[in-house]
Amino acid sequence: MSFTSQEMSSDSLVEVSGRRFRHLKTVLKLKKGDELRLGMIGGRIGRGQIIDESQESCHIQFVLDRNPPVPLPVHLILALPRPKSLPRILHLATNMGVKEITFINTWRVEKPFWSSDYLDQASVEKACRLGLEQAVDTIMPKVNFERRFRPYVEDRLPQICARTCNYLAHPYSQALNQNQILAEIESHQKFCLALGPEGGFIPFEVECLRKAGFRPFSFSQRVLKLEAALPALLSQFTHS
């Protein structure tokens, strides 16, 4: 469970209500006197104990004595997915420790996607926070939305890529094999990983990303949906 500094009643006491309280009661089935893991958004993690409760809230006394998990050293660059998939993607990436996610426009991204309520700050923060709670993490990722492909990829991305090792997940590429990728992951510290929309990047977009510093690769002969490809790819960086 997570909370913000604004919710604290004192240096070691927080009141929990709403979704989190319902989760404590109906999913975790905790009651007065029980202990749980928790953390402060942007801060440390630790343990707490429920010291009193009502029908709608409870007070938790806590001690935060540990740092959150080590972030995954990957900047994700994703073609904006279908709106209903966006919370799942954010939840998954945050859960796995990604701290910077940039959604970009591509030729195969439908224009109505950009006007969806799922892109609202509140919706994005909710999905990320759920991912953090699942992972017992407290550091929110930075989430960016870039609506113009060429200005971002041609003008801004090369500066980012100059400081990282950059991969373009492209199911039709044979430029790098799995053994090469794994060897490079062991020897580098920071990475950018780009994944395209359903149907993949078009050739022009692949070439633009190449010029920005990305190298195409494919781990499998199968073409995977983003929800399946993302954890498979990110898991390769967990021990880097």
Secondary structure in CASP SS format (residue, H / E / C, confidence):
PFRMAT SS
TARGET T0000
AUTHOR 0000-0000-0000
METHOD secondary structure of the structure
MODEL  1
M C 1.00
S E 1.00
F E 1.00
T C 1.00
S H 1.00
Q H 1.00
E H 1.00
M E 1.00
S E 1.00
S E 1.00
D C 1.00
S C 1.00
L E 1.00
V E 1.00
E E 1.00
V E 1.00
S E 1.00
G H 1.00
R H 1.00
R H 1.00
F H 1.00
R H 1.00
H H 1.00
L H 1.00
K H 1.00
T H 1.00
V H 1.00
L C 1.00
K C 1.00
L C 1.00
K C 1.00
K C 1.00
G C 1.00
D C 1.00
E E 1.00
L E 1.00
R E 1.00
L E 1.00
G E 1.00
M E 1.00
I C 1.00
G C 1.00
G C 1.00
R C 1.00
I E 1.00
G E 1.00
R E 1.00
G E 1.00
Q E 1.00
I E 1.00
I E 1.00
D E 1.00
E E 1.00
S C 1.00
Q C 1.00
E C 1.00
S E 1.00
C E 1.00
H E 1.00
I E 1.00
Q E 1.00
F E 1.00
V E 1.00
L E 1.00
D E 1.00
R E 1.00
N C 1.00
P C 1.00
P C 1.00
V C 1.00
P C 1.00
L E 1.00
P E 1.00
V E 1.00
H E 1.00
L E 1.00
I E 1.00
L E 1.00
A E 1.00
L C 1.00
P C 1.00
R C 1.00
P H 1.00
K H 1.00
S H 1.00
L H 1.00
P H 1.00
R H 1.00
I H 1.00
L H 1.00
H H 1.00
L H 1.00
A H 1.00
T H 1.00
N H 1.00
M C 1.00
G C 1.00
V E 1.00
K E 1.00
E E 1.00
I E 1.00
T E 1.00
F E 1.00
I E 1.00
N C 1.00
T C 1.00
W C 1.00
R C 1.00
V C 1.00
E C 1.00
K H 1.00
P H 1.00
F H 1.00
W H 1.00
S H 1.00
S C 1.00
D H 1.00
Y H 1.00
L H 1.00
D C 1.00
Q H 1.00
A H 1.00
S H 1.00
V H 1.00
E H 1.00
K H 1.00
A H 1.00
C H 1.00
R H 1.00
L H 1.00
G H 1.00
L H 1.00
E H 1.00
Q H 1.00
A H 1.00
V C 1.00
D C 1.00
T C 1.00
I C 1.00
M C 1.00
P C 1.00
K E 1.00
V E 1.00
N E 1.00
F E 1.00
E E 1.00
R C 1.00
R C 1.00
F H 1.00
R H 1.00
P H 1.00
Y H 1.00
V H 1.00
E H 1.00
D H 1.00
R H 1.00
L H 1.00
P H 1.00
Q H 1.00
I H 1.00
C H 1.00
A C 1.00
R C 1.00
T C 1.00
C E 1.00
N E 1.00
Y E 1.00
L E 1.00
A E 1.00
H C 1.00
P C 1.00
Y C 1.00
S C 1.00
Q C 1.00
A C 1.00
L C 1.00
N C 1.00
Q H 1.00
N H 1.00
Q H 1.00
I H 1.00
L H 1.00
A H 1.00
E H 1.00
I H 1.00
E H 1.00
S H 1.00
H C 1.00
Q C 1.00
K C 1.00
F E 1.00
C E 1.00
L E 1.00
A E 1.00
L E 1.00
G C 1.00
P C 1.00
E C 1.00
G C 1.00
G C 1.00
F C 1.00
I C 1.00
P H 1.00
F H 1.00
E H 1.00
V H 1.00
E H 1.00
C H 1.00
L H 1.00
R H 1.00
K H 1.00
A H 1.00
G C 1.00
F C 1.00
R E 1.00
P E 1.00
F E 1.00
S C 1.00
F C 1.00
S C 1.00
Q C 1.00
R C 1.00
V C 1.00
L C 1.00
K C 1.00
L H 1.00
E H 1.00
A H 1.00
A H 1.00
L H 1.00
P H 1.00
A H 1.00
L H 1.00
L H 1.00
S H 1.00
Q H 1.00
F H 1.00
T C 1.00
H C 1.00
S C 1.00
END
